[in-house]
Amino acid sequence: MNKRFIALAVSICLGLSACGGPEGNTTVVDSTEKSAANVQATQELSAEKAYLALVDQFFKDKLALEPMYATFVGVNDFNHVFPDNLSESYLKARHDLNKGYLDKLNAIDRAALPEPLKLSFDMFVYDRNQELVNEVFPERLMPLNQFSSTLITMVQLGSGESAQPFNTVKDYQNWLERMDGFINWLDKAKAQMDEGIASKVVLPRVLVERMIPQFEAHVVDSPEQSLFYAPLRQFPESFTQEQKQQLTTAYEEMISQRLLPKLASFKQYLTDTYLVNARASDGWWGLPNGKAWYQNLANMHTTTDMPVDEIHKIGLEEVARILSEMDSVRQKVGFKGDLKAFFHSLSTEPEYVFEKREQLIQAYMDLKTKINAVLPDYFDVKPKADYVVKPVESFREKSAAGASYEAPAVDGSRPGVFYINTYNLRAQPKWGLTTLSLHEAAPGHHFQIAIKQELTGVPEFQRFSGYTAFEEGWALYAEYLGIEMGLFEDPYQYFGKLSDEMLRAMRLVVDTGLHAKGWSREQAIQYMKDNSPLAETDIIAEVERYMAIPGQALSYKVGQLKILELRAKAEKALGDKFDLKDFHTQVITSGSLPMAVMEQKIDNWIAAKKAS
């Protein structure tokens, strides 16, 4: 655990004139003031120690409660445990964890903490309160969906290319034990979903229809055909033949006798029971207390208290503005038809699409080199970890987003991954390359998340916490920064930037429309067709994603607008003292922060710069 103890050196001197004595210039330290300063220093150090000890223990307790989370942050003590996150005992333990540490925090004087830890303190309080509010809503009754699926996570971990290590015999045994926990969890998930059916807290029908083939794909005829067999194809050379044979036998028995029958049973449950009880409504408004639940999700993901109606209004305004800019690009390139015809051309003409998947991946690798060359002009900090470009795995490409980012291993053993979905090349037009790379890789998610993991001198919970508004807001800000970096001189690439910005603006409209205003899936799809050149398959995947994880999509544009607002505020306040590199350093070197805490940090920085 990294700990920073900020030493406070205090010296208070009064320079006296000749009246101080015959030597005429004697320095005297008032004993009362010196004593007060020493008391203050002691109080600050005591508060700092108490706070760091408290959040250090919290992080350890959280890892024990969330063993999968522990694996992803590089703590391997619980690699054999699958989280029992649907049981009453877990729910009570989670409540006690958050409430208990919030109570303990009352004993620490925030005012006595150093400035960096005041931000950390506020972040910790925000987290605990938000977690307690979330308990009001029955999220556990819908434990998985087509977009956020424990099955998919387990396949990724079991591939040997994610956070779960497969370096020792013990590692292989750990995975067997975790797999056993996952198999048992499926029964618990089914029980929760049955309760959801009884309570009318169920997924929309179309999302269930998407889940069924995801499970069906893993119901294979033999263990060797299962993706969970992957670790047996990558034994370390140090393993003996006997060890390999023992592990192979254990894995084959686990897969054939327990896993495959359980997956087949769960798939049948989805088909015969859950699907027929799925809800007809596409948004959260169709759930009991659904509008209040959605407002909470919007608050959680944006880290604001903005009413969803206000978010919807901002979205409509942003869509109108971006449409106007898109039309300017249409005119600049000399396209003769209207904007809708321009959208159609960009989406259908073969010149805008790669012929082969390999060409798409190579284009992003070439772009990486181009972007890396200009980053030093805008950043004084960069992550130690590199990132690589990879296609989305075939088992999830049909339902996965167009692109995503996976953080590097905390110990530096694995780089970050910029995943590109190559399933439908028409959904990955050439004109979208620059903005997508800026967003997902550098200086977007890769910079913010990797730098956060590499921070020293901050509590561990701060290194591994995340707020969608901050992280996605930063990534969308990185797209904006590409204009200043000279990466959008090609008007078609700039149109790609506008297209991606349009996606985030439409999300404000569509997400709130689906979940607060009674929109149907079809209505949401049509709105996105009318206002963007996105491929229909991409639009459908996007809309169904919003249906599955309400509020998350709001965070991008809300976060970006806040960061731009803070930058404009700093530029106006500091004038010639404003330094863009320094601003970026301030934003991305405290980890991921709630928007209010981020604003507080920038205000403090502005005040310090003005005083210097």
Long-range contacts (C-beta under 8 A, 24 or more apart in sequence): 1-56, 1-59, 1-460, 2-456, 2-457, 2-458, 2-460, 3-52, 3-56, 3-457, 4-52, 4-116, 4-456, 4-457, 4-458, 5-45, 5-48, 5-49, 5-52, 6-44, 6-48, 6-114, 6-116, 8-40, 8-41, 8-44, 8-45, 10-37, 10-38, 10-40, 10-41, 12-37, 43-109, 43-112, 44-112, 44-113, 44-114, 46-112, 47-108, 47-109, 47-110, 47-112, 47-113, 48-112, 48-113, 48-114, 48-117, 50-107, 50-108, 51-108, 51-113, 51-117, 51-120, 51-121, 52-117, 52-459, 54-101, 54-104, 54-105, 54-108, 55-120, 55-124, 55-459, 55-460, 55-461, 55-462, 56-459, 56-460, 58-97, 58-101, 58-124, 58-461, 59-459, 59-460, 59-461, 59-464, 61-97, 62-97, 62-461, 65-90, 65-93, 65-94, 65-97, 68-153, 69-464, 71-157, 71-163, 71-164, 72-163, 72-407, 73-410, 73-460, 73-463, 73-464, 74-163, 74-409, 74-410, 74-411, 76-165, 79-164, 79-165, 79-171, 79-174, 79-175, 79-178, 80-173, 80-174, 80-175, 80-177, 80-178, 81-177, 81-178, 81-181, 82-178, 82-179, 82-180, 82-181, 82-182, 82-184, 82-185, 83-181, 83-185, 84-181, 84-185, 84-188, 85-140, 86-140, 86-143, 86-185, 86-188, 86-189, 86-191, 86-192, 87-188, 91-135, 91-140, 94-131, 94-135, 95-132, 95-135, 98-128, 98-131, 98-132, 99-128, 99-132, 101-128, 102-128, 102-129, 102-132, 115-604, 116-457, 116-458, 116-590, 119-590, 119-593, 119-597, 119-600, 119-601, 120-458, 120-459, 120-462, 120-590, 122-594, 122-596, 122-597, 122-600, 123-462, 123-465, 123-591, 123-593, 123-594, 123-597, 124-459, 124-461, 126-303, 126-594, 126-596, 126-597, 127-461, 127-465, 130-300, 133-296, 134-296, 134-300, 136-296, 137-289, 137-293, 137-296, 138-196, 138-199, 138-201, 140-192, 141-192, 141-193, 141-195, 141-196, 141-199, 141-201, 141-202, 142-193, 142-196, 142-201, 142-202, 142-203, 143-189, 143-192, 143-193, 144-189, 144-211, 145-203, 145-207, 145-211, 145-548, 145-549, 146-207, 146-210, 146-211, 146-214, 146-399, 146-544, 146-548, 147-399, 147-544, 147-545, 147-548, 147-549, 148-548, 148-549, 149-211, 149-214, 150-182, 150-185, 150-189, 151-214, 151-215, 151-218, 151-263, 152-214, 152-395, 152-396, 154-179, 154-182, 154-228, 155-218, 155-227, 155-228, 155-395, 155-396, 156-393, 158-227, 158-228, 158-230, 158-231, 159-227, 159-230, 159-393, 160-230, 160-231, 160-234, 162-406, 163-409, 166-231, 166-234, 166-236, 167-236, 168-236, 169-239, 169-243, 169-247, 172-231, 172-247, 172-251, 173-247, 175-231, 176-250, 176-251, 176-254, 179-228, 179-254, 179-259, 180-254, 180-258, 183-258, 183-259, 183-262, 186-262, 186-263, 186-265, 186-266, 187-262, 189-266, 190-266, 190-269, 193-269, 193-274, 194-273, 197-273, 197-274, 197-277, 199-288, 200-279, 200-287, 200-288, 201-287, 201-288, 202-274, 202-277, 202-278, 202-279, 203-274, 203-278, 203-279, 203-548, 204-278, 204-279, 204-280, 204-281, 204-282, 204-286, 204-521, 204-547, 205-275, 205-278, 205-279, 205-280, 206-282, 206-521, 206-544, 206-547, 207-278, 207-544, 207-547, 207-548, 208-270, 208-274, 208-275, 208-278, 209-275, 210-399, 210-544, 211-270, 212-267, 212-270, 212-271, 212-275, 213-398, 214-396, 214-399, 215-263, 215-266, 215-267, 215-270, 216-267, 217-395, 218-260, 218-263, 218-395, 219-260, 219-263, 219-264, 219-267, 220-260, 222-256, 223-251, 223-252, 223-255, 223-256, 223-260, 226-255, 226-259, 226-260, 227-395, 228-255, 228-259, 229-255, 282-514, 282-519, 282-520, 282-521, 282-524, 282-547, 283-513, 283-514, 283-515, 283-516, 283-518, 283-519, 283-547, 283-550, 284-514, 284-515, 284-516, 284-550, 285-515, 285-516, 285-517, 285-518, 290-515, 291-515, 291-516, 294-515, 294-516, 294-550, 294-551, 295-516, 297-515, 297-550, 297-551, 297-552, 298-512, 298-550, 298-551, 298-554, 300-551, 301-468, 301-469, 301-551, 301-552, 301-554, 301-555, 302-468, 302-469, 302-551, 302-554, 302-555, 302-558, 302-559, 302-595, 303-467, 303-469, 303-470, 303-555, 303-594, 303-595, 303-596, 304-469, 304-558, 304-595, 304-596, 306-558, 308-512, 308-515, 308-516, 309-512, 309-516, 311-508, 311-512, 311-554, 311-558, 312-508, 312-509, 312-512, 312-513, 312-516, 312-517, 314-508, 314-557, 314-558, 314-561, 315-505, 315-506, 315-507, 315-508, 315-509, 315-512, 315-557, 316-509, 318-501, 318-505, 318-508, 318-557, 319-502, 319-505, 319-506, 319-509, 319-531, 322-498, 322-501, 322-502, 322-505, 323-502, 323-531, 325-498, 326-495, 326-498, 326-499, 326-502, 329-491, 329-492, 329-494, 329-495, 329-498, 332-491, 333-491, 333-492, 340-530, 342-533, 343-532, 343-533, 344-533, 346-429, 346-431, 346-492, 346-495, 346-533, 347-426, 347-429, 347-533, 347-534, 347-535, 348-426, 352-429, 352-430, 352-431, 352-492, 353-425, 353-426, 353-428, 353-429, 353-430, 354-425, 354-428, 354-430, 355-425, 357-391, 357-422, 357-425, 360-420, 360-422, 360-425, 360-428, 361-389, 361-390, 361-391, 361-420, 361-422, 363-430, 363-433, 364-389, 364-418, 364-420, 364-433, 364-436, 364-437, 365-389, 367-433, 367-434, 367-437, 368-437, 368-441, 368-442, 370-487, 371-437, 371-438, 371-441, 371-442, 371-443, 371-485, 371-487, 372-442, 374-485, 374-486, 374-487, 375-442, 375-443, 377-485, 378-443, 378-481, 378-484, 378-485, 378-580, 378-581, 378-584, 379-443, 379-447, 379-581, 379-584, 379-585, 380-581, 380-582, 380-584, 380-585, 381-451, 381-584, 381-585, 381-588, 381-589, 382-442, 382-447, 382-451, 383-408, 383-416, 383-446, 383-447, 383-450, 383-451, 383-454, 384-412, 384-450, 384-454, 385-412, 385-415, 385-416, 385-446, 385-450, 385-453, 385-454, 386-415, 386-416, 387-415, 387-416, 387-417, 387-418, 387-441, 387-442, 387-446, 387-450, 388-415, 388-416, 388-417, 388-418, 389-417, 389-418, 389-420, 389-441, 390-417, 390-418, 390-419, 390-420, 391-419, 391-420, 391-421, 391-422, 392-419, 392-420, 392-421, 392-422, 392-423, 397-421, 397-422, 397-423, 398-423, 399-541, 400-541, 401-541, 401-542, 401-545, 402-427, 402-428, 402-436, 402-538, 402-541, 403-436, 403-439, 403-440, 404-440, 405-440, 405-441, 405-444, 405-445, 405-446, 405-449, 407-449, 407-450, 407-453, 408-450, 408-453, 410-453, 416-441, 416-445, 416-446, 416-449, 416-450, 418-446, 424-535, 424-537, 424-538, 426-535, 426-537, 427-534, 427-535, 427-537, 427-538, 429-496, 429-533, 430-492, 431-492, 431-493, 431-495, 431-496, 431-499, 432-496, 432-499, 432-500, 433-493, 433-496, 434-482, 434-487, 434-488, 434-493, 434-496, 434-497, 435-479, 435-482, 435-493, 435-496, 435-497, 435-499, 435-500, 435-501, 436-496, 436-500, 438-475, 438-478, 438-479, 438-481, 438-482, 438-487, 439-475, 439-476, 439-478, 439-479, 439-500, 440-475, 443-478, 443-481, 443-584, 444-474, 444-475, 444-478, 444-479, 445-471, 445-474, 445-475, 447-478, 447-588, 448-474, 448-475, 448-588, 448-592, 449-592, 451-588, 451-589, 452-588, 452-591, 452-592, 455-589, 455-590, 455-591, 458-590, 458-591, 462-590, 462-591, 463-591, 465-591, 465-592, 466-592, 467-555, 467-592, 467-593, 467-594, 467-595, 468-552, 468-555, 468-559, 469-555, 469-558, 469-559, 469-562, 469-594, 469-595, 470-559, 470-592, 470-593, 470-594, 470-595, 470-598, 471-559, 471-592, 472-555, 472-556, 472-559, 472-560, 473-555, 473-556, 473-557, 473-558, 473-559, 473-560, 473-561, 473-562, 473-563, 473-595, 474-559, 474-560, 474-563, 474-587, 474-588, 475-556, 476-501, 476-504, 476-556, 476-557, 476-559, 476-560, 477-559, 477-560, 477-563, 477-564, 480-560, 480-564, 499-532, 499-533, 499-534, 502-531, 502-532, 503-532, 503-534, 503-542, 504-553, 504-556, 504-557, 504-560, 505-557, 506-531, 506-532, 507-542, 507-546, 507-553, 507-554, 507-556, 507-557, 508-553, 508-554, 508-557, 508-558, 510-543, 510-546, 510-553, 511-546, 511-550, 511-551, 511-553, 511-554, 512-554, 514-543, 514-546, 514-547, 514-550, 515-546, 515-550, 515-551, 521-547, 558-595, 559-595, 562-595, 562-598, 562-599, 563-587, 563-598, 566-598, 566-599, 566-602, 569-602, 569-606, 570-602, 570-605, 570-606, 573-606, 573-610, 574-606, 574-609, 574-610, 577-609, 577-610, 577-612, 578-609, 582-609
